[in-house]
Amino acid sequence: MTDWPDDRSRCDARGMPHPRRRPGRPRRPGRGGRRARVAAVLALALLLAGGAATGCGGRATTHHKPGTSHEQASGSVGTLLTADDGAGHRLREVPAEGAPEVQLTARPDSEDGWNLQLAVEHFRFTPDSTGGAALPGAGHAHLELDGRTLARLYGPWFHLSAAQVPEGTHTLTARLYADDHTAWAVSGKPVETAVPLIAGPPGQASHSHPAPTQTGTPEPSQPPQADRTVTITVRDGRVSPAPARTELKRGERVALRVTSDRADTLHVHGYDKELALPAGQEATLILTADRTGLFEVETHESALVLTQLLVR
């Protein structure tokens, strides 16, 4: 630009005023420069806002306070105890009323291993907020075999491969945790459930052990109205003989004779048949196998699988 000496030289040939700057004053940046600076400020603000909304990992979550661990996450849910679950996760004590509950069912898969189902109450799985603060009745579960962690569960279903379970009798445990990885607890004990699991030799499905076929003349103690009798004993949380399949033809009648050392209830899935089991006394349920399929027979209180009825 030029500093014009007088008023007459301020206009161009069209009579329009020439741009003029005052002597000694620095030139201001043009509109393009101002727009670039404004855009940069807006981009930085959006970046900071996005980081605050999503947190690390790019997903919505509530993070613990700086300088604290997940186990010491913020939140006023329950009481954080000094005791832990045996694996370093501290217990988060909550009142028994309305506390999370869990039950575990292990059903043999037709091809490999077991299909596990976690039935929960006062609890929901929240995979999107794992690592955040503890929220009432929310979190995930840990699956353990004989005290060894197998997997972390973010939903009610899980397939357990037979390759993960050595041959023999084991204890399968499911335990509930909050999003901050503390273990939900009631009366100082973790909220968990455990079921026995019996695995066969390598290469052989654990659920493919058929019960011995009974033929010939029925034993004197066998009810005359039953085609087959299965005798089972439950003592100290163990089932004898080991749970196996009882194969039946459609229309056959089977007598389930069970003796339990503690009061319980027998339940036949699929048929919705139940039988009270008095402590120390033998009880018999006679069932007509009029449906084809694979049906589990288990106890309610101890959640033990007694046998499986395979009806063809």
Phi, psi and chi 1 to 4 in degrees:
 res  aa     phi    psi   chi1   chi2   chi3   chi4
   1 MET       -  166.1  -63.4 -177.9 -172.3      -
   2 THR  -126.1  139.0  -54.9      -      -      -
   3 ASP   -82.6  109.1  -66.2  -31.6      -      -
   4 TRP   -78.8  137.7  -58.4  101.1      -      -
   5 PRO   -74.4  -26.6   26.5  -34.1      -      -
   6 ASP  -146.7  172.2   55.1   46.8      -      -
   7 ASP   -65.9  -30.1  -67.8  -19.5      -      -
   8 ARG   -69.3  -26.6  -71.3  176.0  -61.2  174.8
   9 SER   -90.0    8.1   59.4      -      -      -
  10 ARG   -82.1  -11.5  -66.6  177.2 -175.7  174.5
  11 CYS  -111.5  149.4  -61.2      -      -      -
  12 ASP   -90.1 -169.9   58.7   15.1      -      -
  13 ALA   -64.2  -24.2      -      -      -      -
  14 ARG   -87.8   -0.9  -63.4  174.6  -61.3  172.3
  15 GLY    85.2    9.0      -      -      -      -
  16 MET   -88.8  139.7  -60.2  -61.6  -67.3      -
  17 PRO   -66.3  139.9   23.3  -32.0      -      -
  18 HIS   -76.7  147.3  -76.6  -71.0      -      -
  19 PRO   -65.8  142.7   22.3  -31.6      -      -
  20 ARG  -140.9  139.6  177.9 -171.7  179.8 -169.2
  21 ARG  -116.8  148.1   62.2  179.8  175.3   85.9
  22 ARG   -75.3  142.8  -63.5  178.0 -176.8  177.7
  23 PRO   -59.3  138.9  -21.3   31.9      -      -
  24 GLY    84.4   -7.6      -      -      -      -
  25 ARG  -100.3  129.2  176.3  169.4  -64.3 -173.3
  26 PRO   -64.7  150.2   23.6  -33.9      -      -
  27 ARG   -71.1  135.0 -178.3  179.0  -59.6  177.2
  28 ARG   -79.6  149.5  -63.4  179.2  179.4  176.3
  29 PRO   -67.5  151.7   22.9  -33.4      -      -
  30 GLY   -74.2  178.4      -      -      -      -
  31 ARG   -62.7  -35.1  -67.5 -177.6  178.6  178.7
  32 GLY   -60.8  -40.6      -      -      -      -
  33 GLY   -66.6  -41.9      -      -      -      -
  34 ARG   -63.8  -41.8  -69.7 -164.3  -61.4  -89.6
  35 ARG   -62.4  -39.8  -70.3  176.2  179.0  172.9
  36 ALA   -63.0  -41.0      -      -      -      -
  37 ARG   -67.2  -41.1  -72.1 -163.7  -59.0  174.8
  38 VAL   -62.1  -42.8  170.7      -      -      -
  39 ALA   -63.7  -38.6      -      -      -      -
  40 ALA   -64.7  -41.7      -      -      -      -
  41 VAL   -63.6  -43.2  171.7      -      -      -
  42 LEU   -63.5  -41.6  -70.6  176.1      -      -
  43 ALA   -62.6  -40.5      -      -      -      -
  44 LEU   -64.8  -40.9  179.1   59.4      -      -
  45 ALA   -63.3  -41.8      -      -      -      -
  46 LEU   -65.9  -38.0  -70.3  173.9      -      -
  47 LEU   -63.1  -44.2  179.0   61.9      -      -
  48 LEU   -66.1  -40.4  -66.5  175.3      -      -
  49 ALA   -64.7  -40.9      -      -      -      -
  50 GLY   -64.3  -39.4      -      -      -      -
  51 GLY   -65.0  -38.2      -      -      -      -
  52 ALA   -68.5  -32.1      -      -      -      -
  53 ALA   -78.1  -38.0      -      -      -      -
  54 THR   -98.9  -25.2   60.2      -      -      -
  55 GLY    71.9 -177.5      -      -      -      -
  56 CYS   -69.4  146.1   60.2      -      -      -
  57 GLY    91.4   -8.5      -      -      -      -
  58 GLY    74.2   20.8      -      -      -      -
  59 ARG  -132.9  152.3   56.2  179.8  174.3   78.6
  60 ALA   -66.4  128.3      -      -      -      -
  61 THR  -162.9  163.5 -177.7      -      -      -
  62 THR  -106.8  119.6  -56.8      -      -      -
  63 HIS   -95.8  157.8  -73.3  -79.1      -      -
  64 HIS   -73.5  164.7   53.0   77.1      -      -
  65 LYS   -67.0  147.6  -67.0  180.0  179.5  178.9
  66 PRO   -57.9  137.5  -24.6   34.3      -      -
  67 GLY    88.4    0.0      -      -      -      -
  68 THR  -119.0  158.4   63.1      -      -      -
  69 SER   -90.1  171.9   64.7      -      -      -
  70 HIS   -59.7  -36.2  -73.5  -56.0      -      -
  71 GLU   -68.8  -15.1  -73.7   75.5    9.9      -
  72 GLN  -113.2   27.7  -62.2  167.0  -29.0      -
  73 ALA   -60.8  157.1      -      -      -      -
  74 SER   -70.0  163.2   60.6      -      -      -
  75 GLY   129.0  149.2      -      -      -      -
  76 SER  -108.3   20.7   57.5      -      -      -
  77 VAL   -79.1  119.3 -178.2      -      -      -
  78 GLY    63.1 -159.9      -      -      -      -
  79 THR  -126.6  126.8  -58.0      -      -      -
  80 LEU   -79.7  116.5 -162.9   59.7      -      -
  81 LEU   -91.0  161.3  -53.7 -179.4      -      -
  82 THR   -78.6  -24.4   56.5      -      -      -
  83 ALA   -69.9  155.7      -      -      -      -
  84 ASP  -127.1 -178.1   61.9   40.0      -      -
  85 ASP   -86.2    5.2   63.8  -13.8      -      -
  86 GLY    96.7   -9.6      -      -      -      -
  87 ALA  -121.8   14.6      -      -      -      -
  88 GLY    94.0   -0.5      -      -      -      -
  89 HIS   -93.1  119.8  -59.3  -84.1      -      -
  90 ARG   -69.4  153.4  -65.5  175.7   63.4 -179.2
  91 LEU   -85.8  139.6  -57.1 -175.7      -      -
  92 ARG  -113.1  102.9 -174.1  174.2  -69.1  -84.2
  93 GLU   -76.2  131.5  176.6   86.5   26.8      -
  94 VAL  -132.1  156.8  -68.4      -      -      -
  95 PRO   -60.4  150.0  -21.7   33.1      -      -
  96 ALA   -62.6  -37.1      -      -      -      -
  97 GLU   -71.1  120.4 -176.0  176.3   -3.4      -
  98 GLY    80.3    7.6      -      -      -      -
  99 ALA   -73.0  154.2      -      -      -      -
 100 PRO   -58.7  146.0  -24.4   34.7      -      -
 101 GLU  -134.6  153.3  -61.4  178.9   18.2      -
 102 VAL  -147.7  141.8   59.1      -      -      -
 103 GLN  -129.7  143.7  -68.2  -65.6  -31.9      -
 104 LEU  -119.5  132.1  174.5   62.5      -      -
 105 THR  -123.0  130.3  -57.9      -      -      -
 106 ALA  -115.4  112.4      -      -      -      -
 107 ARG  -112.0  130.4  -65.1 -176.8  175.2   87.0
 108 PRO   -58.1  136.6  -24.1   34.7      -      -
 109 ASP   -85.1  146.7 -175.1   83.8      -      -
 110 SER   -67.4  -19.6   59.4      -      -      -
 111 GLU  -112.0  -40.8  -65.5 -175.2   -4.5      -
 112 ASP  -161.3  133.2  170.8   70.3      -      -
 113 GLY    65.8 -141.2      -      -      -      -
 114 TRP  -136.0  150.3  -61.1  -97.3      -      -
 115 ASN  -101.8  119.0  -67.5  -43.3      -      -
 116 LEU  -101.0  140.6  -49.9 -178.3      -      -
 117 GLN  -129.4  129.3 -178.5 -176.5   16.9      -
 118 LEU  -103.1  116.4  -88.1   64.9      -      -
 119 ALA   -97.9  116.0      -      -      -      -
 120 VAL  -115.8  153.2  -63.7      -      -      -
 121 GLU  -132.5  146.4  -68.2 -173.0   17.2      -
 122 HIS    55.6   34.5  -47.8  -60.4      -      -
 123 PHE  -155.4  146.0 -177.0   82.6      -      -
 124 ARG  -138.4  146.0   66.7 -172.4 -172.5  -79.1
 125 PHE   -81.3  130.6  -69.2   95.8      -      -
 126 THR  -129.4   72.5   52.2      -      -      -
 127 PRO   -63.7  -27.7   22.2  -33.2      -      -
 128 ASP   -73.5  -15.7  -70.9  -20.9      -      -
 129 SER  -118.0   15.5   57.8      -      -      -
 130 THR   -61.4  131.4  -60.7      -      -      -
 131 GLY   101.9   -8.6      -      -      -      -
 132 GLY   -91.2 -167.4      -      -      -      -
 133 ALA   -71.7  156.7      -      -      -      -
 134 ALA   -70.1  126.8      -      -      -      -
 135 LEU  -116.8  147.7  -59.6  176.5      -      -
 136 PRO   -56.5  129.4  -22.3   33.0      -      -
 137 GLY    60.8   33.2      -      -      -      -
 138 ALA  -136.3  157.0      -      -      -      -
 139 GLY   146.0 -141.2      -      -      -      -
 140 HIS  -146.5 -175.2   54.1  -82.4      -      -
 141 ALA  -131.4  155.1      -      -      -      -
 142 HIS  -111.8  139.1  -74.0 -167.3      -      -
 143 LEU  -108.4  125.3 -177.1   66.6      -      -
 144 GLU  -123.9  145.2  -66.3 -177.0   -7.1      -
 145 LEU  -118.9  113.3 -177.0   70.9      -      -
 146 ASP    53.4   40.2  -60.2  -27.6      -      -
 147 GLY    84.8   -1.9      -      -      -      -
 148 ARG  -103.5  127.9  175.8  175.2   58.6   89.2
 149 THR   -68.7  126.8  -59.0      -      -      -
 150 LEU   -98.7  -41.0  -69.3  179.4      -      -
 151 ALA  -163.7  161.5      -      -      -      -
 152 ARG  -105.4  128.4 -173.4 -175.7  -65.5  175.4
 153 LEU  -106.3  131.5  -51.3 -174.0      -      -
 154 TYR  -113.2   14.1  -63.1  101.1      -      -
 155 GLY  -160.4  175.9      -      -      -      -
 156 PRO   -78.6  -13.3   27.5  -34.8      -      -
 157 TRP  -116.5  145.0  -71.2   95.9      -      -
 158 PHE  -155.5  137.0 -178.1   79.2      -      -
 159 HIS   -99.5  121.7  177.5 -101.4      -      -
 160 LEU  -101.4  115.6  178.6   59.1      -      -
 161 SER   -72.4  145.8  170.5      -      -      -
 162 ALA   -64.4  -25.5      -      -      -      -
 163 ALA   -67.2  -18.9      -      -      -      -
 164 GLN   -86.0   -6.1  -64.4  178.3  -91.0      -
 165 VAL  -122.6  114.3 -174.9      -      -      -
 166 PRO   -64.9  160.9  -17.4   30.8      -      -
 167 GLU   -62.2  138.3 -180.0 -177.9   -0.6      -
 168 GLY   127.9 -169.7      -      -      -      -
 169 THR   -98.8  132.5  -58.4      -      -      -
 170 HIS  -134.5  171.0  -53.1  -84.0      -      -
 171 THR  -117.8  123.4  -60.7      -      -      -
 172 LEU  -104.2  125.4 -166.9   63.9      -      -
 173 THR  -122.8  136.9  -56.6      -      -      -
 174 ALA  -118.5  128.3      -      -      -      -
 175 ARG  -128.1  141.3 -174.3  179.5  -57.6  117.4
 176 LEU   -95.5  139.4  -62.0 -176.0      -      -
 177 TYR  -129.1  153.6  -70.0   79.5      -      -
 178 ALA   -82.1  171.8      -      -      -      -
 179 ASP   -62.4  -25.6  -74.4  -29.5      -      -
 180 ASP   -87.4    9.7   67.9  -18.7      -      -
 181 HIS    74.8   12.0  -58.6  -71.3      -      -
 182 THR   -81.3  151.3   53.7      -      -      -
 183 ALA   -91.9  127.6      -      -      -      -
 184 TRP   -63.1  138.9  -67.8  111.9      -      -
 185 ALA  -143.2  150.8      -      -      -      -
 186 VAL  -132.6  129.0  174.3      -      -      -
 187 SER    55.1   37.6  -59.6      -      -      -
 188 GLY    78.3    6.4      -      -      -      -
 189 LYS  -120.8  140.9  -64.0 -177.7  178.9  179.7
 190 PRO   -61.8  148.6  -18.9   30.7      -      -
 191 VAL   -79.8  108.2  175.5      -      -      -
 192 GLU  -153.8  171.1   61.4 -177.1   30.5      -
 193 THR  -145.4  151.2 -177.8      -      -      -
 194 ALA  -137.7  143.2      -      -      -      -
 195 VAL  -135.5  150.4  -63.2      -      -      -
 196 PRO   -75.9  149.9   27.4  -33.5      -      -
 197 LEU  -138.5  127.0 -163.1   67.4      -      -
 198 ILE  -114.9  122.2  -59.4  175.9      -      -
 199 ALA  -110.6  139.3      -      -      -      -
 200 GLY   -84.3 -176.3      -      -      -      -
 201 PRO   -61.3  157.9  -19.8   32.1      -      -
 202 PRO   -56.6  135.4  -24.6   34.2      -      -
 203 GLY    85.4   -4.5      -      -      -      -
 204 GLN  -121.5  125.8 -178.5  178.0   -2.0      -
 205 ALA   -61.5  137.9      -      -      -      -
 206 SER   -67.8  -19.8   61.3      -      -      -
 207 HIS  -102.0   17.6   51.1  -85.0      -      -
 208 SER  -107.2   21.3   62.3      -      -      -
 209 HIS   -90.4   97.1  -59.8  -74.0      -      -
 210 PRO   -70.9  144.9   25.8  -32.9      -      -
 211 ALA   -68.9  148.6      -      -      -      -
 212 PRO   -56.0  134.0  -23.7   33.7      -      -
 213 THR   -76.0  127.6  -57.1      -      -      -
 214 GLN   -93.6  123.9  -62.3 -176.3   10.0      -
 215 THR  -130.1  171.6   57.7      -      -      -
 216 GLY    82.4 -158.8      -      -      -      -
 217 THR   -74.7  131.9  -55.2      -      -      -
 218 PRO   -61.2  150.5  -20.9   32.8      -      -
 219 GLU   -65.6  154.3  -62.1  176.3    0.4      -
 220 PRO   -57.2  -33.4  -24.7   33.3      -      -
 221 SER   -80.5   -8.8   59.0      -      -      -
 222 GLN   -76.5  130.9 -179.8  178.1   -5.1      -
 223 PRO   -59.7  132.0  -22.6   32.6      -      -
 224 PRO   -63.5  -23.5   22.5  -33.1      -      -
 225 GLN   -84.5    0.9   66.6  -91.7   38.2      -
 226 ALA  -107.1  140.5      -      -      -      -
 227 ASP   -81.2  -29.9  -59.3  -62.3      -      -
 228 ARG  -137.7  150.0  -64.5  -77.5  -55.1  -78.5
 229 THR  -129.6  132.0  -64.8      -      -      -
 230 VAL  -119.0  118.7  179.6      -      -      -
 231 THR  -105.1  126.7  -57.4      -      -      -
 232 ILE  -132.7  140.9  -59.6  169.3      -      -
 233 THR  -123.4  135.3  -59.3      -      -      -
 234 VAL  -117.7  121.0  179.7      -      -      -
 235 ARG  -144.8  128.7 -175.2  180.0  -58.6  -82.3
 236 ASP    54.2   38.6  -63.0  -33.0      -      -
 237 GLY    76.7   10.5      -      -      -      -
 238 ARG  -117.8  145.8  -64.7 -178.8  177.9  -86.2
 239 VAL  -105.2  131.3  179.9      -      -      -
 240 SER  -132.1  130.1  179.7      -      -      -
 241 PRO   -66.1  167.8   28.2  -36.2      -      -
 242 ALA   -56.7  141.8      -      -      -      -
 243 PRO   -53.6  132.9  -25.4   35.0      -      -
 244 ALA  -147.6 -176.0      -      -      -      -
 245 ARG   -91.2  139.7  -76.2 -174.3  178.6  177.5
 246 THR  -111.7  110.4  -59.8      -      -      -
 247 GLU   -87.2  132.6  -63.4 -170.6    9.2      -
 248 LEU  -134.3  154.1  -59.6  166.4      -      -
 249 LYS   -92.8  146.6  -66.1 -179.5 -179.7  179.5
 250 ARG   -57.9  130.6 -175.4  172.7 -177.6  176.8
 251 GLY   100.0  -16.1      -      -      -      -
 252 GLU   -71.6  154.3  -77.7 -170.3  -35.2      -
 253 ARG  -108.4  133.0  -66.4  169.9   64.5   84.3
 254 VAL  -120.6  139.0   58.9      -      -      -
 255 ALA  -105.9  121.3      -      -      -      -
 256 LEU  -100.4  109.4  -59.4  173.2      -      -
 257 ARG  -105.8  114.2  -62.4  169.9   54.8 -174.0
 258 VAL  -125.5  133.9 -178.7      -      -      -
 259 THR  -122.3  122.5  -57.1      -      -      -
 260 SER  -120.0  141.6  173.8      -      -      -
 261 ASP   -79.7   -3.0   60.3  -10.6      -      -
 262 ARG  -139.6  151.2   55.1  175.3  -67.7 -176.6
 263 ALA   -63.2  134.8      -      -      -      -
 264 ASP  -157.8 -173.2 -148.1  -36.4      -      -
 265 THR  -134.5  129.3  -57.8      -      -      -
 266 LEU   -87.1  141.2  176.9  146.1      -      -
 267 HIS  -137.9  131.1  179.8 -138.1      -      -
 268 VAL  -104.1  110.1 -177.4      -      -      -
 269 HIS   -67.5  148.2  -72.4  -81.2      -      -
 270 GLY    86.4  -33.9      -      -      -      -
 271 TYR  -102.5  -14.8  -73.7   86.8      -      -
 272 ASP    53.8   43.9  -68.9  -30.8      -      -
 273 LYS  -103.7  136.6  -61.6  -68.8 -174.6  179.7
 274 GLU  -129.6  155.0  -67.2 -171.8   -9.2      -
 275 LEU  -147.6  128.3  174.3   68.7      -      -
 276 ALA   -70.7  137.0      -      -      -      -
 277 LEU  -114.3   98.5  -59.0  176.0      -      -
 278 PRO   -66.8  147.7  -16.3   30.0      -      -
 279 ALA   -63.4  124.6      -      -      -      -
 280 GLY    76.4    6.1      -      -      -      -
 281 GLN  -121.2  143.5  -60.0 -179.7   24.0      -
 282 GLU   -77.2  136.3 -177.2 -179.0   86.7      -
 283 ALA  -128.8  145.1      -      -      -      -
 284 THR  -125.5  131.9  -57.6      -      -      -
 285 LEU  -117.7  124.8  172.7   66.3      -      -
 286 ILE  -105.6  126.5  -61.4  176.9      -      -
 287 LEU  -130.3  135.9  174.0   71.9      -      -
 288 THR   -91.8  120.1  -59.7      -      -      -
 289 ALA   -81.9   79.6      -      -      -      -
 290 ASP   -99.1    8.7   54.7    3.6      -      -
 291 ARG  -125.8  137.2  -61.4 -178.9 -174.4  178.4
 292 THR   -88.8  150.0   58.1      -      -      -
 293 GLY   137.2 -170.9      -      -      -      -
 294 LEU  -112.5  122.5 -176.9   63.1      -      -
 295 PHE  -127.2  131.5  -52.3   94.9      -      -
 296 GLU   -89.0  143.6  -75.0 -168.1  -17.3      -
 297 VAL  -114.7  120.4 -179.5      -      -      -
 298 GLU  -141.5  173.1   65.5  175.2    9.8      -
 299 THR  -102.0  148.7   56.2      -      -      -
 300 HIS   -76.6  -56.0  -92.1  -48.3      -      -
 301 GLU   -68.9  -48.9  -62.1  -62.2  -31.4      -
 302 SER   -88.1   -9.1   54.2      -      -      -
 303 ALA    54.9   45.5      -      -      -      -
 304 LEU  -102.6  136.1  -62.4  174.3      -      -
 305 VAL   -81.9  122.9  176.3      -      -      -
 306 LEU   -92.8  -42.5  -56.0 -177.0      -      -
 307 THR  -167.6  174.0 -172.2      -      -      -
 308 GLN  -125.4  134.2  -67.0  178.3  -33.8      -
 309 LEU   -98.2  113.8  -56.8  179.6      -      -
 310 LEU  -102.3  106.8  178.6   59.1      -      -
 311 VAL  -106.4  124.4 -175.8      -      -      -
 312 ARG  -111.6      -  -59.2 -178.0 -174.2  -82.6
